[in-house]
Amino acid sequence: VYLSAQFERLLLFTYPMFVMLLGVLFFGAVITAWRVMTLFVTYSGIAIIFMNGATARGEHTLWGAGLVLTAAFSFAIYQLVAKSMIQALGSRIFTCVAMSAAAIAIFVHFLATHQIGLLFDLSPRIIWLAVFIALFSTVLPSFMLNAALGRISAQAVSMLGSVSPVFTVTMAVVLINEPFTLTDALGTVLVIGGIGLFTWYDARKK
């Protein structure tokens, strides 16, 4: 509602930085000069896009950015606590529990903000799009992500996930005609580069 798809994805992509900061605060991790450098590079890219990029223009961009960064923070907490639960329960059971809890929360929110009759006024096209998104963009990727977390480190998962913003930027430009300038390109490279260096360094250390 408030941001372009490209800028939303880049902001959400910064969650490894929250993983690092939470690790320092609560899990005894240490901030190194290398980590500080990757933090600076990553958020320099965000700042460049925010100040001059076409993908960050809009009346409510600051509000939207705050919402996405809050989501990134909560996803960082999920990454930190999920691995031990996945190893204890198994990735399939854990994913079923997580997806069921998310579905319940979504329906409660919908019922609190809309009338139930609205569901019956939707066109078949909207319903099929929702089913497609639920299955192929939410449930199946969650099973695959949690299966990966059960087999490899969270840092390796983050590194492999670095292709996500590239796909998002490409599809946003090609499919929904979002703007993409040289400034946006520079900021995107800095964000992806900063996170990529961060996760590569952590994976190499471990």
PyMOL commands that set and color helices and strands:
alter all, ss='L'
color gray80, all
select helices_A, chain A and resi 5-12+15-26+33-52+54-56+61-89+91-113+116-121+124-149+154-176+182-205
alter helices_A, ss='H'
color red, helices_A
deselect
rebuild
show_as cartoon
